[in-house]
């Protein structure tokens, strides 16, 4: 590490890593070019070459290209790596990098199962490395403002959270259709985002879930699907708050998409804040006004930490947060432990659906309930 800059390797050069590269470009353009991308690695050489070309466009030089992780780790003198590979490879790639003495930021979910995630966390602790998970949703000005408003009691005591995502999409989605590569559907892959938002904005932990899951369309575009395409779940949180989730990709005709939090005084969603003043009167404030109010009220140090130099690109700010954790040897905002709690919620859906009964989230976290995950662990040799 020279002059505060990190020598970074990018592992997995698919669509999500391209978003990371765009974020690195944004940091560079804003005077926050704290990473030197020295190497890129992907089993698909064409993807790696394309990623290297994109990095060169703003860095001024191309990183070296690898198709084998072992070769990259052996030849490069890196400080850290950014990992975006299929879920089934998270634990093997992350552990190899941690054991090589590198700090790691890895795309969510932390791992394909709780047991695999626990192995990554234990390895990071053993080698005293920074482990950050790329959880970007909470970092948007809107989601920061929702948290800020709830903390200040603007909707009163949180009571009910509802997330609905009902769409129609019969196109197969590559490896994400395979239970043994993805672990589950978007309700796991993307669900960790919303589990993180629930925990972050409500300020409390999940206690129990009950879920029903279906695969209504087991063949999509000629591809056999081994993950669910519909999940309905209820989550109970500390203090009596509860959440209801509906996610499906097989809802024809009418699509729905919203997320709202109700409290004892009002509600909040991405449209803004709604306070019940009288029986028939609601006082509303737009999200733009709420974000502005938050920014004016924030401690300047918090504001700079959340939006360094005014950057609001959520992938850019998560990468900069990782950088600051590495150089200070501190804790990133979303570390392995935080991400472990995030993934426990949607994985508890799978356990509940398989068992046909409610499941305590703590039992999933402590590996006492692994009925659904057992087959994945056995197939991938996770012990």
C-alpha positions as CSV (number, residue, x, y, z in Angstrom):
1,X,0.0,0.0,0.0
2,X,1.6,3.3,-1.1
3,X,0.5,6.8,-0.1
4,X,-2.8,5.6,1.2
5,X,-3.8,3.9,-2.1
6,X,-4.8,0.3,-2.3
7,X,-3.7,-2.2,-4.9
8,X,-6.9,-3.9,-5.8
9,X,-7.8,-7.0,-7.7
10,X,-11.2,-7.6,-9.3
11,X,-12.5,-11.2,-9.2
12,X,-15.5,-12.1,-11.4
13,X,-16.1,-9.7,-14.3
14,X,-19.8,-10.1,-15.0
15,X,-22.6,-7.6,-14.9
16,X,-22.3,-6.7,-11.2
17,X,-18.5,-6.1,-11.4
18,X,-19.1,-3.8,-14.3
19,X,-21.2,-1.7,-11.9
20,X,-18.3,-1.7,-9.5
21,X,-16.0,-0.5,-12.3
22,X,-18.4,2.3,-13.0
23,X,-18.3,3.2,-9.3
24,X,-14.5,3.2,-9.3
25,X,-14.6,5.6,-12.3
26,X,-17.0,7.8,-10.3
27,X,-14.6,7.9,-7.3
28,X,-11.8,8.8,-9.6
29,X,-13.7,11.6,-11.3
30,X,-14.6,13.0,-7.8
31,X,-11.0,13.1,-6.6
32,X,-11.4,9.9,-4.6
33,X,-9.3,7.6,-6.8
34,X,-7.9,5.6,-3.9
35,X,-7.7,2.3,-5.7
36,X,-5.1,1.1,-8.2
37,X,-6.7,-1.8,-10.1
38,X,-3.7,-4.0,-10.7
39,X,-5.5,-7.2,-11.9
40,X,-8.8,-8.6,-13.0
41,X,-9.7,-12.3,-12.9
42,X,-12.5,-14.3,-14.5
43,X,-12.7,-17.9,-15.9
44,X,-14.1,-16.3,-19.0
45,X,-11.1,-14.5,-20.5
46,X,-13.3,-12.4,-22.8
47,X,-15.1,-11.0,-19.8
48,X,-11.8,-10.3,-17.9
49,X,-10.4,-8.5,-21.0
50,X,-13.5,-6.4,-21.3
51,X,-13.3,-5.4,-17.7
52,X,-9.6,-4.5,-18.0
53,X,-10.4,-2.3,-21.0
54,X,-13.1,-0.5,-19.0
55,X,-10.7,0.1,-16.1
56,X,-8.0,1.4,-18.5
57,X,-10.4,4.0,-19.9
58,X,-10.3,6.0,-16.6
59,X,-7.2,4.6,-14.9
60,X,-4.9,5.3,-17.8
61,X,-3.4,1.8,-17.8
62,X,-4.9,-1.6,-18.0
63,X,-4.8,-4.1,-15.2
64,X,-3.3,-7.5,-15.9
65,X,-5.7,-10.2,-16.9
66,X,-6.0,-13.7,-15.3
67,X,-8.3,-16.6,-15.7
68,X,-7.0,-18.5,-12.7
69,X,-7.4,-17.1,-9.1
70,X,-4.4,-19.1,-7.9
71,X,-2.1,-17.5,-10.5
72,X,-3.3,-14.0,-9.7
73,X,-2.7,-14.4,-6.0
74,X,0.7,-15.9,-6.6
75,X,1.9,-13.2,-9.1
76,X,0.3,-10.0,-7.8
77,X,1.3,-8.0,-4.7
78,X,-2.3,-6.9,-3.9
79,X,-3.7,-5.2,-0.8
80,X,-7.3,-6.1,-1.3
81,X,-9.8,-7.8,-3.7
82,X,-13.3,-7.1,-4.8
83,X,-15.3,-10.3,-5.4
84,X,-18.4,-10.7,-7.6
85,X,-18.8,-14.4,-8.5
86,X,-21.7,-16.8,-8.3
87,X,-22.9,-17.5,-4.8
88,X,-21.6,-21.1,-4.8
89,X,-18.1,-19.8,-5.2
90,X,-18.2,-17.0,-2.6
91,X,-16.7,-19.1,0.3
92,X,-13.9,-20.7,-1.7
93,X,-12.8,-17.5,-3.4
94,X,-13.1,-15.3,-0.3
95,X,-11.2,-17.8,1.9
96,X,-8.4,-18.2,-0.6
97,X,-8.0,-14.4,-0.7
98,X,-8.2,-14.0,3.1
99,X,-5.6,-16.8,3.6
100,X,-3.4,-14.9,1.2
101,X,-3.4,-11.9,3.5
102,X,-5.8,-9.7,1.5
103,X,-8.7,-7.6,2.7
104,X,-11.9,-8.5,1.0
105,X,-15.1,-6.8,-0.2
106,X,-17.6,-9.3,-1.6
107,X,-20.9,-9.0,-3.2
108,X,-24.0,-10.0,-1.3
109,X,-25.1,-12.4,-0.1
110,X,-22.0,-13.2,1.9
111,X,-22.3,-16.9,1.0
112,X,-24.7,-19.5,-0.4
113,X,-25.5,-20.9,3.0
114,X,-25.1,-19.9,6.7
115,X,-22.5,-22.5,7.2
116,X,-20.4,-21.2,4.3
117,X,-20.8,-17.6,5.5
118,X,-19.6,-18.7,9.0
119,X,-16.5,-20.2,7.5
120,X,-15.6,-16.9,5.7
121,X,-16.2,-14.8,8.9
122,X,-14.0,-17.2,10.9
123,X,-11.2,-17.0,8.3
124,X,-11.3,-13.2,8.3
125,X,-11.0,-13.2,12.1
126,X,-8.2,-15.7,12.1
127,X,-6.1,-13.7,9.7
128,X,-7.1,-10.3,11.1
129,X,-8.4,-9.1,7.7
130,X,-11.1,-6.6,6.9
131,X,-14.2,-8.3,5.5
132,X,-16.9,-6.0,3.9
133,X,-20.0,-7.1,2.1
134,X,-21.3,-5.0,-0.8
135,X,-24.6,-4.0,0.6
136,X,-25.5,-0.8,-1.3
137,X,-29.2,-0.3,-0.9
138,X,-29.1,1.3,2.6
139,X,-26.6,3.9,1.2
140,X,-29.0,5.8,-1.0
141,X,-30.1,9.3,0.2
142,X,-33.7,8.0,0.3
143,X,-33.0,5.0,2.4
144,X,-30.7,7.0,4.7
145,X,-33.6,9.5,5.1
146,X,-36.1,6.8,6.0
147,X,-33.8,5.5,8.7
148,X,-33.2,9.1,9.9
149,X,-37.0,9.9,10.0
150,X,-37.8,6.7,12.0
151,X,-35.0,7.3,14.5
152,X,-36.4,10.7,15.2
153,X,-39.8,9.3,15.8
154,X,-41.5,11.0,12.9
155,X,-43.8,8.1,12.2
156,X,-44.0,7.1,15.9
157,X,-43.3,3.5,17.0
158,X,-42.8,1.2,13.9
159,X,-45.5,-1.3,13.6
160,X,-45.9,-2.9,10.2
161,X,-43.6,-3.1,7.1
162,X,-44.9,-4.3,3.8
163,X,-42.7,-5.1,0.7
164,X,-44.4,-6.3,-2.5
165,X,-42.7,-7.1,-5.7
166,X,-45.0,-8.9,-8.2
167,X,-43.8,-9.1,-11.8
168,X,-44.0,-11.4,-14.8
169,X,-40.7,-12.6,-16.3
170,X,-40.3,-16.0,-18.0
171,X,-36.8,-15.4,-19.3
172,X,-34.2,-17.7,-17.6
173,X,-31.6,-15.9,-15.5
174,X,-28.4,-18.0,-16.0
175,X,-26.9,-19.6,-12.9
176,X,-29.5,-17.9,-10.7
177,X,-32.0,-20.5,-11.7
178,X,-29.9,-23.3,-10.1
179,X,-30.3,-23.9,-6.4
180,X,-26.8,-25.3,-6.1
181,X,-25.3,-22.2,-7.7
182,X,-27.5,-19.4,-6.3
183,X,-28.9,-20.9,-3.1
184,X,-32.3,-19.6,-3.9
185,X,-34.3,-17.2,-6.0
186,X,-34.2,-13.4,-6.1
187,X,-36.0,-13.5,-2.7
188,X,-32.6,-14.7,-1.4
189,X,-30.2,-12.9,-3.8
190,X,-32.0,-9.6,-3.7
191,X,-33.9,-10.4,-0.5
192,X,-30.7,-9.8,1.6
193,X,-31.0,-6.1,0.4
194,X,-34.4,-5.8,1.8
195,X,-33.6,-7.8,5.0
196,X,-30.7,-5.3,5.5
197,X,-33.1,-2.4,4.9
198,X,-35.6,-3.8,7.4
199,X,-33.0,-4.2,10.1
200,X,-31.3,-0.9,9.3
201,X,-34.5,1.2,9.2
202,X,-36.5,-0.5,11.9
203,X,-33.4,-0.6,14.2
204,X,-34.2,-4.0,15.5
205,X,-33.6,-7.7,14.8
206,X,-35.8,-10.3,13.3
207,X,-37.0,-13.0,15.7
208,X,-39.2,-15.4,13.7
209,X,-40.4,-16.1,10.2
210,X,-43.1,-18.1,8.5
211,X,-43.0,-18.5,4.8
212,X,-44.8,-20.3,1.9
213,X,-42.9,-20.9,-1.3
214,X,-43.8,-22.2,-4.8
215,X,-42.3,-22.9,-8.2
216,X,-45.3,-22.3,-10.3
217,X,-43.4,-22.3,-13.6
218,X,-40.6,-25.0,-13.3
219,X,-39.5,-24.5,-16.9
220,X,-38.7,-21.0,-18.1
221,X,-37.5,-20.4,-21.6
222,X,-36.7,-24.1,-22.0
223,X,-34.6,-24.1,-18.8
224,X,-35.5,-26.2,-15.8
225,X,-35.6,-24.0,-12.7
226,X,-34.7,-25.4,-9.3
227,X,-35.4,-22.3,-7.2
228,X,-38.8,-20.8,-6.2
229,X,-40.6,-18.2,-8.2
230,X,-43.0,-17.0,-5.5
231,X,-42.5,-16.4,-1.7
232,X,-45.0,-15.1,0.8
233,X,-43.5,-14.5,4.3
234,X,-44.2,-12.9,7.6
235,X,-41.4,-11.7,9.8
236,X,-41.7,-10.7,13.5
237,X,-39.2,-8.3,14.9
238,X,-38.2,-7.3,18.4
239,X,-40.7,-5.1,20.1
240,X,-43.7,-6.5,18.3
241,X,-43.1,-4.9,14.8
242,X,-43.9,-7.2,11.9
243,X,-43.1,-7.4,8.2
244,X,-45.0,-9.0,5.3
245,X,-43.1,-9.8,2.1
246,X,-44.5,-10.9,-1.2
247,X,-42.1,-11.6,-4.0
248,X,-42.9,-13.3,-7.3
249,X,-41.8,-13.2,-10.9
250,X,-44.8,-15.2,-12.2
251,X,-47.6,-12.6,-11.7
252,X,-49.2,-12.0,-15.1
253,X,-51.4,-9.1,-16.1
254,X,-50.9,-6.6,-13.3
255,X,-47.5,-5.8,-11.7
256,X,-47.1,-4.4,-8.2
257,X,-44.1,-2.9,-6.5
258,X,-43.9,-0.9,-3.3
259,X,-42.4,-0.8,0.2
260,X,-44.0,1.1,3.1
261,X,-43.4,1.3,6.8
262,X,-46.3,2.1,9.1
263,X,-45.8,3.5,12.6
264,X,-48.2,4.7,15.4
265,X,-48.3,8.3,14.0
266,X,-47.9,7.8,10.2
267,X,-46.1,6.1,7.4
268,X,-43.1,6.4,5.2
269,X,-42.2,5.1,1.7
270,X,-40.1,6.3,-1.3
271,X,-42.7,8.9,-2.0
272,X,-42.2,10.6,1.3
273,X,-43.6,11.0,4.8
274,X,-47.3,10.8,5.7
275,X,-48.4,11.9,9.2
276,X,-52.0,11.3,10.4
277,X,-53.0,14.6,12.0
278,X,-56.8,14.1,12.4
279,X,-59.3,11.5,11.5
280,X,-59.6,12.8,7.9
281,X,-56.4,14.8,7.5
282,X,-52.9,13.6,6.5
283,X,-49.9,15.9,6.4
284,X,-47.4,14.8,3.7
285,X,-43.8,15.7,3.0
286,X,-42.1,14.6,-0.3
287,X,-39.0,12.4,-0.2
288,X,-37.0,15.2,-1.8
289,X,-38.0,17.6,1.0
290,X,-37.2,14.9,3.6
291,X,-33.8,14.2,2.1
292,X,-33.0,17.9,2.1
293,X,-34.1,18.2,5.7
294,X,-31.9,15.3,6.7
295,X,-28.9,16.7,4.9
296,X,-29.3,20.1,6.6
297,X,-29.6,18.4,10.0
298,X,-26.8,15.8,9.7
299,X,-23.5,16.2,11.6
300,X,-21.0,17.2,8.9
301,X,-18.8,14.2,9.8
302,X,-21.8,11.8,9.3
303,X,-22.7,13.5,6.1
304,X,-19.2,13.1,4.7
305,X,-19.0,9.5,5.8
306,X,-22.3,8.7,4.1
307,X,-21.7,10.8,1.0
308,X,-18.0,11.5,0.7
309,X,-17.4,14.7,-1.4
310,X,-21.1,14.6,-2.3
311,X,-21.0,11.2,-4.0
312,X,-24.4,9.4,-3.9
313,X,-23.6,6.5,-6.2
314,X,-24.3,3.6,-3.7
315,X,-21.7,1.2,-5.1
316,X,-19.1,4.0,-5.1
317,X,-19.8,4.9,-1.4
318,X,-19.7,1.2,-0.4
319,X,-16.3,0.9,-2.0
320,X,-15.0,4.0,-0.4
321,X,-16.3,2.8,3.0
322,X,-14.3,-0.4,2.4
323,X,-11.2,1.7,1.6
324,X,-11.5,3.7,4.8
325,X,-12.0,0.5,6.9
326,X,-8.8,-1.0,5.4
327,X,-6.6,2.1,5.9
328,X,-7.8,2.6,9.4
329,X,-8.0,-1.1,10.2
330,X,-11.6,-0.4,11.4
331,X,-15.0,-1.9,10.8
332,X,-16.8,-1.3,7.5
333,X,-20.5,-0.3,7.8
334,X,-21.6,-3.7,6.6
335,X,-19.1,-6.3,7.8
336,X,-19.4,-10.1,7.8
337,X,-21.5,-10.2,11.0
338,X,-24.0,-7.7,9.7
339,X,-24.3,-9.5,6.4
340,X,-24.7,-12.8,8.2
341,X,-27.8,-11.5,10.0
342,X,-29.1,-10.1,6.7
343,X,-28.9,-13.5,4.9
344,X,-30.4,-15.4,7.9
345,X,-33.8,-13.8,7.2
346,X,-34.4,-15.0,3.6
347,X,-32.7,-18.3,4.3
348,X,-35.1,-18.7,7.2
349,X,-37.9,-18.4,4.6
350,X,-36.5,-21.5,2.9
351,X,-36.2,-23.4,6.1
352,X,-39.7,-22.5,7.2
353,X,-41.2,-23.4,3.8
354,X,-39.4,-26.8,3.9
355,X,-40.5,-27.6,7.4
356,X,-44.0,-26.1,7.1
357,X,-43.8,-24.2,10.3
358,X,-42.4,-20.9,11.8
359,X,-38.6,-20.8,12.3
360,X,-36.7,-18.8,14.8
361,X,-34.1,-16.6,13.0
362,X,-31.5,-17.2,15.8
363,X,-31.8,-21.0,15.2
364,X,-30.8,-20.4,11.5
365,X,-27.9,-18.1,12.6
366,X,-26.7,-20.7,15.1
367,X,-26.9,-23.5,12.5
368,X,-29.6,-25.4,14.5
369,X,-31.9,-25.4,11.5
370,X,-30.4,-26.3,8.1
371,X,-32.9,-28.6,6.5
372,X,-33.1,-26.7,3.3
373,X,-29.4,-25.8,3.2
374,X,-28.2,-29.3,4.0
375,X,-28.4,-30.5,0.4
376,X,-26.4,-27.5,-0.8
377,X,-23.8,-27.9,1.9
378,X,-23.4,-31.6,1.1
379,X,-23.1,-30.9,-2.7
380,X,-20.5,-28.2,-2.2
381,X,-18.5,-29.9,0.5
382,X,-19.3,-27.2,3.1
383,X,-18.7,-28.6,6.6
